[in-house]
Amino acid sequence: MPLIKVQTSIDSPDKTQVESLLKYLSASLANHLSKPESYVMTTFEAGIPMTFGGTADPTCYIEVKSVGTMGGSRTKAMSQDFCTQIEAALGVPQNRIYIEFADAAGLMWGWNGSTFG
């Protein structure tokens, strides 16, 4: 049920680097939310036309969604972790990364022919 979606304006790194980043984010998200990694989904989209602060310099938008409350201390820890990792992996400065955290009601999240609520 947790999802982390990374969208960036930079060209896609090689497949191995992308897979490594997604595996890190998957394990990290599971850890931050205390949920089994077997439910975590990750996505990566590169080369998306984007601006931030009026420029087309490298930027990144990340969505983190989960069923249940993420809370203030968890989102702060995830923001620090994910911004640090994205900067290291993709070279996008942390001050050009936005992260949206969204809690979903169980009945609004489907899986395996049913929902979580």
TIZA-380893 format. One record per residue: residue number from 0; x, y, z of N, C-alpha, C in turn. Coordinates in nm, 3 decimals, decimal comma, padded with zeros to 5 digits. Layout:
BEGIN
+------+---------+---------+---------+---------+---------+---------+---------+---------+---------+
! resi !     n.x !     n.y !     n.z !    ca.x !    ca.y !    ca.z !     c.x !     c.y !     c.z !
+------+---------+---------+---------+---------+---------+---------+---------+---------+---------+
!  NUM !       X !       Y !       Z !       X !       Y !       Z !       X !       Y !       Z !
...
+------+---------+---------+---------+---------+---------+---------+---------+---------+---------+
// end
This chain:
BEGIN
+------+---------+---------+---------+---------+---------+---------+---------+---------+---------+
! resi !     n.x !     n.y !     n.z !    ca.x !    ca.y !    ca.z !     c.x !     c.y !     c.z !
+------+---------+---------+---------+---------+---------+---------+---------+---------+---------+
!    0 !  00,079 ! -00,121 !  00,000 !  00,000 !  00,000 !  00,000 !  00,082 !  00,127 !  00,000 !
!    1 !  00,202 !  00,130 !  00,058 !  00,282 !  00,252 !  00,042 !  00,334 !  00,265 ! -00,100 !
!    2 !  00,340 !  00,388 ! -00,147 !  00,389 !  00,419 ! -00,281 !  00,484 !  00,537 ! -00,273 !
!    3 !  00,595 !  00,528 ! -00,344 !  00,682 !  00,644 ! -00,363 !  00,703 !  00,659 ! -00,513 !
!    4 !  00,667 !  00,777 ! -00,564 !  00,674 !  00,806 ! -00,707 !  00,770 !  00,923 ! -00,726 !
!    5 !  00,874 !  00,901 ! -00,805 !  00,976 !  01,002 ! -00,829 !  00,963 !  01,050 ! -00,973 !
!    6 !  00,947 !  01,181 ! -00,990 !  00,945 !  01,243 ! -01,122 !  01,055 !  01,348 ! -01,125 !
!    7 !  01,134 !  01,350 ! -01,232 !  01,244 !  01,444 ! -01,240 !  01,262 !  01,498 ! -01,381 !
!    8 !  01,323 !  01,615 ! -01,387 !  01,349 !  01,678 ! -01,517 !  01,478 !  01,627 ! -01,580 !
!    9 !  01,563 !  01,559 ! -01,504 !  01,690 !  01,513 ! -01,560 !  01,666 !  01,394 ! -01,653 !
!   10 !  01,761 !  01,373 ! -01,742 !  01,756 !  01,255 ! -01,828 !  01,773 !  01,131 ! -01,741 !
!   11 !  01,716 !  01,022 ! -01,783 !  01,722 !  00,899 ! -01,704 !  01,864 !  00,846 ! -01,694 !
!   12 !  01,905 !  00,815 ! -01,571 !  02,033 !  00,746 ! -01,556 !  02,019 !  00,604 ! -01,612 !
!   13 !  02,128 !  00,528 ! -01,610 !  02,118 !  00,392 ! -01,664 !  02,026 !  00,306 ! -01,577 !
!   14 !  01,980 !  00,199 ! -01,636 !  01,881 !  00,111 ! -01,572 !  01,928 !  00,061 ! -01,436 !
!   15 !  02,054 !  00,024 ! -01,424 !  02,108 ! -00,027 ! -01,298 !  02,099 !  00,077 ! -01,187 !
!   16 !  02,132 !  00,202 ! -01,221 !  02,127 !  00,310 ! -01,122 !  01,982 !  00,337 ! -01,078 !
!   17 !  01,889 !  00,334 ! -01,173 !  01,748 !  00,355 ! -01,140 !  01,697 !  00,242 ! -01,049 !
!   18 !  01,728 !  00,118 ! -01,083 !  01,685 !  00,004 ! -01,001 !  01,744 !  00,012 ! -00,861 !
!   19 !  01,869 !  00,053 ! -00,851 !  01,933 !  00,067 ! -00,720 !  01,863 !  00,174 ! -00,637 !
!   20 !  01,832 !  00,287 ! -00,698 !  01,760 !  00,395 ! -00,629 !  01,624 !  00,347 ! -00,583 !
!   21 !  01,549 !  00,280 ! -00,671 !  01,415 !  00,234 ! -00,636 !  01,418 !  00,130 ! -00,524 !
!   22 !  01,515 !  00,042 ! -00,526 !  01,528 ! -00,058 ! -00,419 !  01,559 !  00,010 ! -00,286 !
!   23 !  01,646 !  00,110 ! -00,287 !  01,675 !  00,185 ! -00,165 !  01,548 !  00,252 ! -00,113 !
!   24 !  01,477 !  00,322 ! -00,202 !  01,356 !  00,393 ! -00,161 !  01,250 !  00,298 ! -00,109 !
!   25 !  01,237 !  00,181 ! -00,170 !  01,140 !  00,081 ! -00,126 !  01,168 !  00,036 !  00,017 !
!   26 !  01,291 ! -00,005 !  00,042 !  01,328 ! -00,052 !  00,175 !  01,317 !  00,060 !  00,278 !
!   27 !  01,358 !  00,178 !  00,239 !  01,354 !  00,292 !  00,330 !  01,210 !  00,331 !  00,365 !
!   28 !  01,121 !  00,334 !  00,265 !  00,981 !  00,368 !  00,290 !  00,917 !  00,265 !  00,382 !
!   29 !  00,942 !  00,138 !  00,357 !  00,889 !  00,033 !  00,445 !  00,936 !  00,054 !  00,588 !
!   30 !  01,063 !  00,085 !  00,604 !  01,120 !  00,108 !  00,736 !  01,057 !  00,229 !  00,805 !
!   31 !  01,048 !  00,340 !  00,733 !  00,990 !  00,463 !  00,790 !  00,846 !  00,443 !  00,836 !
!   32 !  00,771 !  00,363 !  00,760 !  00,628 !  00,345 !  00,790 !  00,600 !  00,220 !  00,872 !
!   33 !  00,703 !  00,143 !  00,902 !  00,687 !  00,017 !  00,977 !  00,585 ! -00,074 !  00,909 !
!   34 !  00,598 ! -00,085 !  00,776 !  00,509 ! -00,171 !  00,698 !  00,595 ! -00,270 !  00,620 !
!   35 !  00,539 ! -00,385 !  00,585 !  00,617 ! -00,483 !  00,508 !  00,655 ! -00,429 !  00,370 !
!   36 !  00,779 ! -00,451 !  00,332 !  00,823 ! -00,405 !  00,201 !  00,748 ! -00,476 !  00,089 !
!   37 !  00,693 ! -00,592 !  00,117 !  00,618 ! -00,667 !  00,015 !  00,497 ! -00,589 ! -00,037 !
!   38 !  00,454 ! -00,484 !  00,032 !  00,342 ! -00,401 ! -00,013 !  00,387 ! -00,270 ! -00,078 !
!   39 !  00,515 ! -00,238 ! -00,075 !  00,565 ! -00,109 ! -00,124 !  00,580 ! -00,112 ! -00,276 !
!   40 !  00,536 ! -00,004 ! -00,341 !  00,554 !  00,015 ! -00,484 !  00,637 !  00,141 ! -00,506 !
!   41 !  00,729 !  00,135 ! -00,602 !  00,810 !  00,251 ! -00,639 !  00,798 !  00,275 ! -00,788 !
!   42 !  00,804 !  00,402 ! -00,827 !  00,804 !  00,437 ! -00,970 !  00,906 !  00,548 ! -00,993 !
!   43 !  00,956 !  00,554 ! -01,116 !  01,055 !  00,656 ! -01,153 !  01,026 !  00,703 ! -01,294 !
!   44 !  01,013 !  00,835 ! -01,311 !  00,993 !  00,895 ! -01,443 !  01,096 !  01,005 ! -01,460 !
!   45 !  01,174 !  00,998 ! -01,566 !  01,276 !  01,098 ! -01,593 !  01,243 !  01,174 ! -01,721 !
!   46 !  01,313 !  01,284 ! -01,740 !  01,298 !  01,362 ! -01,863 !  01,166 !  01,435 ! -01,873 !
!   47 !  01,104 !  01,465 ! -01,760 !  00,977 !  01,536 ! -01,761 !  01,003 !  01,687 ! -01,763 !
!   48 !  00,943 !  01,759 ! -01,858 !  00,961 !  01,904 ! -01,858 !  00,905 !  01,962 ! -01,727 !
!   49 !  00,991 !  02,029 ! -01,651 !  00,952 !  02,085 ! -01,522 !  01,027 !  02,216 ! -01,499 !
!   50 !  00,967 !  02,302 ! -01,420 !  01,037 !  02,420 ! -01,369 !  01,021 !  02,424 ! -01,218 !
!   51 !  01,112 !  02,494 ! -01,154 !  01,106 !  02,519 ! -01,009 !  01,169 !  02,655 ! -00,988 !
!   52 !  01,097 !  02,744 ! -00,922 !  01,150 !  02,878 ! -00,900 !  01,173 !  02,956 ! -01,028 !
!   53 !  01,098 !  02,923 ! -01,131 !  01,107 !  02,995 ! -01,257 !  01,221 !  02,952 ! -01,348 !
!   54 !  01,293 !  02,844 ! -01,311 !  01,401 !  02,796 ! -01,398 !  01,378 !  02,650 ! -01,433 !
!   55 !  01,443 !  02,608 ! -01,540 !  01,436 !  02,468 ! -01,583 !  01,558 !  02,389 ! -01,536 !
!   56 !  01,632 !  02,441 ! -01,437 !  01,743 !  02,367 ! -01,378 !  01,690 !  02,235 ! -01,323 !
!   57 !  01,777 !  02,135 ! -01,305 !  01,731 !  02,004 ! -01,256 !  01,643 !  02,017 ! -01,131 !
!   58 !  01,531 !  01,946 ! -01,136 !  01,436 !  01,948 ! -01,025 !  01,369 !  01,811 ! -01,013 !
!   59 !  01,299 !  01,792 ! -00,902 !  01,239 !  01,662 ! -00,874 !  01,111 !  01,681 ! -00,792 !
!   60 !  01,011 !  01,602 ! -00,823 !  00,886 !  01,599 ! -00,747 !  00,865 !  01,454 ! -00,703 !
!   61 !  00,835 !  01,436 ! -00,575 !  00,817 !  01,302 ! -00,519 !  00,681 !  01,295 ! -00,451 !
!   62 !  00,608 !  01,188 ! -00,477 !  00,482 !  01,162 ! -00,405 !  00,503 !  01,041 ! -00,315 !
!   63 !  00,459 !  01,053 ! -00,192 !  00,462 !  00,942 ! -00,097 !  00,319 !  00,925 ! -00,048 !
!   64 !  00,262 !  00,807 ! -00,074 !  00,124 !  00,780 ! -00,034 !  00,120 !  00,650 !  00,046 !
!   65 !  00,029 !  00,646 !  00,142 !  00,014 !  00,526 !  00,224 ! -00,122 !  00,526 !  00,290 !
!   66 ! -00,167 !  00,406 !  00,325 ! -00,289 !  00,393 !  00,404 ! -00,248 !  00,408 !  00,550 !
!   67 ! -00,311 !  00,501 !  00,619 ! -00,278 !  00,524 !  00,759 ! -00,205 !  00,655 !  00,777 !
!   68 ! -00,190 !  00,696 !  00,901 ! -00,131 !  00,825 !  00,932 !  00,021 !  00,820 !  00,927 !
!   69 !  00,079 !  00,913 !  00,853 !  00,224 !  00,922 !  00,848 !  00,277 !  01,008 !  00,962 !
!   70 !  00,212 !  01,117 !  00,994 !  00,251 !  01,200 !  01,107 !  00,373 !  01,286 !  01,085 !
!   71 !  00,385 !  01,392 !  01,165 !  00,488 !  01,493 !  01,152 !  00,630 !  01,443 !  01,163 !
!   72 !  00,660 !  01,363 !  01,264 !  00,799 !  01,318 !  01,281 !  00,839 !  01,220 !  01,170 !
!   73 !  00,747 !  01,140 !  01,124 !  00,777 !  01,047 !  01,015 !  00,801 !  01,121 !  00,885 !
!   74 !  00,717 !  01,218 !  00,854 !  00,734 !  01,290 !  00,728 !  00,862 !  01,373 !  00,728 !
!   75 !  00,898 !  01,431 !  00,841 !  01,025 !  01,505 !  00,848 !  01,143 !  01,412 !  00,825 !
!   76 !  01,141 !  01,295 !  00,886 !  01,250 !  01,198 !  00,869 !  01,255 !  01,149 !  00,724 !
!   77 !  01,139 !  01,123 !  00,664 !  01,137 !  01,078 !  00,525 !  01,186 !  01,188 !  00,431 !
!   78 !  01,147 !  01,311 !  00,456 !  01,192 !  01,422 !  00,372 !  01,344 !  01,433 !  00,374 !
!   79 !  01,401 !  01,426 !  00,491 !  01,547 !  01,435 !  00,503 !  01,614 !  01,317 !  00,430 !
!   80 !  01,566 !  01,197 !  00,455 !  01,622 !  01,077 !  00,395 !  01,611 !  01,079 !  00,243 !
!   81 !  01,490 !  01,102 !  00,192 !  01,467 !  01,095 !  00,048 !  01,538 !  01,209 ! -00,026 !
!   82 !  01,538 !  01,330 !  00,029 !  01,610 !  01,441 ! -00,036 !  01,760 !  01,412 ! -00,044 !
!   83 !  01,815 !  01,360 !  00,065 !  01,957 !  01,326 !  00,067 !  01,988 !  01,221 ! -00,038 !
!   84 !  01,905 !  01,118 ! -00,046 !  01,929 !  01,008 ! -00,140 !  01,912 !  01,054 ! -00,285 !
!   85 !  01,811 !  01,134 ! -00,313 !  01,787 !  01,182 ! -00,450 !  01,902 !  01,272 ! -00,495 !
!   86 !  01,948 !  01,358 ! -00,405 !  02,061 !  01,445 ! -00,440 !  02,185 !  01,360 ! -00,472 !
!   87 !  02,213 !  01,260 ! -00,388 !  02,330 !  01,175 ! -00,410 !  02,318 !  01,093 ! -00,538 !
!   88 !  02,199 !  01,039 ! -00,565 !  02,181 !  00,949 ! -00,679 !  02,164 !  01,023 ! -00,812 !
!   89 !  02,093 !  01,137 ! -00,808 !  02,059 !  01,205 ! -00,933 !  02,124 !  01,341 ! -00,951 !
!   90 !  02,182 !  01,394 ! -00,843 !  02,246 !  01,525 ! -00,852 !  02,150 !  01,642 ! -00,846 !
!   91 !  02,025 !  01,616 ! -00,810 !  01,928 !  01,725 ! -00,795 !  01,945 !  01,785 ! -00,656 !
!   92 !  01,974 !  01,916 ! -00,646 !  01,992 !  01,977 ! -00,515 !  01,866 !  01,964 ! -00,429 !
!   93 !  01,886 !  01,947 ! -00,301 !  01,773 !  01,927 ! -00,209 !  01,676 !  02,045 ! -00,211 !
!   94 !  01,727 !  02,165 ! -00,237 !  01,637 !  02,281 ! -00,239 !  01,558 !  02,293 ! -00,369 !
!   95 !  01,570 !  02,192 ! -00,456 !  01,490 !  02,186 ! -00,578 !  01,407 !  02,058 ! -00,583 !
!   96 !  01,375 !  02,006 ! -00,466 !  01,294 !  01,885 ! -00,453 !  01,172 !  01,916 ! -00,368 !
!   97 !  01,055 !  01,885 ! -00,420 !  00,931 !  01,890 ! -00,342 !  00,886 !  01,747 ! -00,316 !
!   98 !  00,833 !  01,725 ! -00,197 !  00,776 !  01,595 ! -00,163 !  00,634 !  01,618 ! -00,112 !
!   99 !  00,539 !  01,545 ! -00,169 !  00,400 !  01,548 ! -00,122 !  00,373 !  01,419 ! -00,047 !
!  100 !  00,331 !  01,431 !  00,078 !  00,292 !  01,316 !  00,159 !  00,140 !  01,313 !  00,166 !
!  101 !  00,081 !  01,197 !  00,139 ! -00,065 !  01,185 !  00,140 ! -00,107 !  01,056 !  00,207 !
!  102 ! -00,195 !  01,069 !  00,306 ! -00,256 !  00,952 !  00,370 ! -00,384 !  00,917 !  00,294 !
!  103 ! -00,404 !  00,792 !  00,268 ! -00,524 !  00,747 !  00,199 ! -00,610 !  00,665 !  00,294 !
!  104 ! -00,739 !  00,683 !  00,285 ! -00,830 !  00,597 !  00,361 ! -00,824 !  00,457 !  00,300 !
!  105 ! -00,829 !  00,354 !  00,382 ! -00,820 !  00,217 !  00,334 ! -00,920 !  00,183 !  00,225 !
!  106 ! -01,039 !  00,238 !  00,233 ! -01,141 !  00,208 !  00,133 ! -01,114 !  00,278 !  00,001 !
!  107 ! -01,017 !  00,370 ! -00,001 ! -00,982 !  00,442 ! -00,123 ! -00,855 !  00,386 ! -00,189 !
!  108 ! -00,807 !  00,270 ! -00,140 ! -00,685 !  00,211 ! -00,194 ! -00,715 !  00,065 ! -00,228 !
!  109 ! -00,712 !  00,032 ! -00,356 ! -00,746 ! -00,103 ! -00,400 ! -00,625 ! -00,190 ! -00,420 !
!  110 ! -00,644 ! -00,319 ! -00,401 ! -00,539 ! -00,418 ! -00,423 ! -00,603 ! -00,557 ! -00,428 !
!  111 ! -00,557 ! -00,639 ! -00,519 ! -00,595 ! -00,779 ! -00,525 ! -00,747 ! -00,799 ! -00,531 !
!  112 ! -00,815 ! -00,713 ! -00,606 ! -00,959 ! -00,726 ! -00,622 ! -01,042 ! -00,674 ! -00,507 !
!  113 ! -00,980 ! -00,608 ! -00,411 ! -01,052 ! -00,554 ! -00,296 ! -00,990 ! -00,421 ! -00,257 !
!  114 ! -01,018 ! -00,376 ! -00,136 ! -00,957 ! -00,254 ! -00,082 ! -00,902 ! -00,283 !  00,056 !
!  115 ! -00,831 ! -00,186 !  00,113 ! -00,775 ! -00,202 !  00,247 ! -00,871 ! -00,153 !  00,356 !
!  116 ! -00,992 ! -00,117 !  00,318 ! -01,087 ! -00,066 !  00,419 ! -01,222 ! -00,130 !  00,410 !
+------+---------+---------+---------+---------+---------+---------+---------+---------+---------+
// end
